[in-house]
Amino acid sequence: MENVIYGWWLPPDVSTHGHQIDFIINLVHWFMLVLFVGWSVFLAVALVKFRARPGHKANPTGVTSHLSTYMEVGVAVAEVVLLVGLAIPTWAEQKAAVPAEDEVGLVVRAVGEQFAWNFHYPGPDGKFGRTAIELVDGGNPLGLDSSDPAAADDITTINQFHFPVGEKVLLYLSSKDVIHSFFLPVMRVKQDAIPGMTVPLWFEATETGSFEVGCAQLCGLGHYRMKGYMTIDTAESFAAWMKEQAELASFEDDYY
């Protein structure tokens, strides 16, 4: 693993869509700063100007103009612009416009459990093998049915998530037990994994590197240690890793 030094403000961004999210985050925080300073100044002026002091009674009425009303309307309009003009379009692009499987370079499943991330890759046939809950055990955390021909070349890993740079990744997220939250800070991806649901999400990396996969939802006593490792490979390195995993799986099948 590489040592990733985060900046003082936001983690590094290695995704194609991260700049949109960072722009909204920065804009909202600057907006909050302006509001904080503005209302703090207003409060200080009101406390001083309308206080009780020798020769003056406290004035509970305060300002009688409608300036504050206009300011409040302006704040509300700015919030609507942030929501309708920026947040909703960005959400729609990332959450509603999920690409089809034939439009991406890699399709993978991620299944959260207390306290690990399980990843399931289809083999060269491009098909996921059947999974069944009754097949889940310590050596088969995803319940992959080895009798299914489509499962023969599938690859499964625990806490090891590899994908190639410069290609869209379509990930199907689910959970085996409780609610988890799949969190890739440098990819600007965070999505709840909910039992009984499969949620699609997609992203594309712009740089190679190794980073953490976190769980951003309190999911039990071992939540603090629920983390995996994400490796963004070159196309050649990813192909070599897939080949290595396939050979390892074949060896384990022969051995056991």
DAZIWO-V360547 format. One record per residue. N is the residue number from 1. RES is the residue in one letter. D_LAST is the distance of its C-alpha to the last C-alpha in Angstrom with 2 decimals. Layout:
# DAZIWO-V360547
[[N	RES	D_LAST] [N	RES	D_LAST]]
This chain:
# DAZIWO-V360547
[[1	M	30.61] [2	E	34.25] [3	N	36.96] [4	V	38.64] [5	I	42.24] [6	Y	43.48] [7	G	47.13] [8	W	49.64] [9	W	49.71] [10	L	46.57] [11	P	43.13] [12	P	42.91] [13	D	42.61] [14	V	40.23] [15	S	40.36] [16	T	42.72] [17	H	43.97] [18	G	44.17] [19	H	47.81] [20	Q	48.89] [21	I	47.35] [22	D	48.69] [23	F	52.13] [24	I	52.23] [25	I	51.07] [26	N	53.72] [27	L	56.41] [28	V	55.83] [29	H	55.97] [30	W	59.18] [31	F	60.59] [32	M	59.76] [33	L	61.41] [34	V	64.57] [35	L	64.70] [36	F	64.20] [37	V	66.94] [38	G	69.25] [39	W	69.09] [40	S	69.33] [41	V	72.52] [42	F	73.86] [43	L	73.24] [44	A	74.93] [45	V	77.94] [46	A	78.30] [47	L	78.17] [48	V	80.83] [49	K	83.09] [50	F	83.34] [51	R	83.30] [52	A	86.21] [53	R	88.41] [54	P	92.08] [55	G	94.16] [56	H	91.26] [57	K	89.62] [58	A	85.93] [59	N	85.40] [60	P	82.71] [61	T	83.17] [62	G	82.13] [63	V	81.89] [64	T	83.55] [65	S	82.51] [66	H	79.60] [67	L	77.90] [68	S	75.02] [69	T	74.52] [70	Y	74.32] [71	M	71.83] [72	E	69.61] [73	V	69.78] [74	G	68.89] [75	V	65.81] [76	A	64.73] [77	V	65.24] [78	A	63.20] [79	E	60.33] [80	V	60.48] [81	V	60.43] [82	L	57.36] [83	L	55.56] [84	V	56.73] [85	G	57.27] [86	L	54.23] [87	A	51.57] [88	I	51.32] [89	P	51.20] [90	T	48.46] [91	W	46.47] [92	A	47.03] [93	E	45.86] [94	Q	42.57] [95	K	41.81] [96	A	43.65] [97	A	43.40] [98	V	39.62] [99	P	38.94] [100	A	37.25] [101	E	33.78] [102	D	35.43] [103	E	37.59] [104	V	34.95] [105	G	32.74] [106	L	29.57] [107	V	28.40] [108	V	25.87] [109	R	25.11] [110	A	25.40] [111	V	24.66] [112	G	26.11] [113	E	25.09] [114	Q	26.27] [115	F	25.88] [116	A	23.93] [117	W	24.01] [118	N	21.10] [119	F	21.56] [120	H	20.42] [121	Y	21.33] [122	P	21.67] [123	G	20.53] [124	P	23.06] [125	D	23.96] [126	G	25.42] [127	K	24.15] [128	F	22.20] [129	G	19.63] [130	R	20.55] [131	T	19.84] [132	A	20.55] [133	I	21.36] [134	E	19.87] [135	L	16.34] [136	V	16.87] [137	D	15.02] [138	G	14.19] [139	G	10.99] [140	N	12.83] [141	P	16.41] [142	L	17.87] [143	G	16.68] [144	L	15.66] [145	D	15.52] [146	S	12.80] [147	S	15.09] [148	D	17.89] [149	P	18.56] [150	A	19.97] [151	A	16.78] [152	A	14.88] [153	D	16.47] [154	D	17.00] [155	I	16.54] [156	T	16.46] [157	T	17.63] [158	I	19.04] [159	N	22.61] [160	Q	22.52] [161	F	24.90] [162	H	25.87] [163	F	28.50] [164	P	31.15] [165	V	34.75] [166	G	37.51] [167	E	35.54] [168	K	35.71] [169	V	32.61] [170	L	32.33] [171	L	30.22] [172	Y	29.61] [173	L	29.64] [174	S	28.75] [175	S	27.88] [176	K	25.66] [177	D	28.11] [178	V	31.41] [179	I	33.51] [180	H	32.36] [181	S	34.12] [182	F	32.40] [183	F	34.58] [184	L	34.79] [185	P	38.14] [186	V	38.59] [187	M	37.87] [188	R	40.26] [189	V	37.70] [190	K	37.50] [191	Q	36.40] [192	D	35.62] [193	A	32.28] [194	I	33.32] [195	P	31.30] [196	G	31.82] [197	M	32.98] [198	T	31.63] [199	V	33.95] [200	P	34.14] [201	L	35.33] [202	W	35.81] [203	F	36.80] [204	E	37.25] [205	A	37.15] [206	T	39.92] [207	E	38.55] [208	T	35.36] [209	G	34.19] [210	S	31.85] [211	F	32.76] [212	E	31.62] [213	V	30.47] [214	G	32.22] [215	C	32.64] [216	A	36.37] [217	Q	36.44] [218	L	36.46] [219	C	33.37] [220	G	33.15] [221	L	33.26] [222	G	30.48] [223	H	32.14] [224	Y	33.34] [225	R	29.89] [226	M	28.54] [227	K	28.54] [228	G	26.45] [229	Y	27.24] [230	M	28.67] [231	T	28.88] [232	I	31.38] [233	D	30.63] [234	T	32.71] [235	A	31.69] [236	E	30.43] [237	S	28.46] [238	F	26.86] [239	A	25.86] [240	A	24.37] [241	W	22.43] [242	M	21.08] [243	K	20.07] [244	E	18.34] [245	Q	16.39] [246	A	15.47] [247	E	14.27] [248	L	12.21] [249	A	10.61] [250	S	10.09] [251	F	8.58] [252	E	6.00] [253	D	5.42] [254	D	5.65] [255	Y	3.78] [256	Y	0.00]]
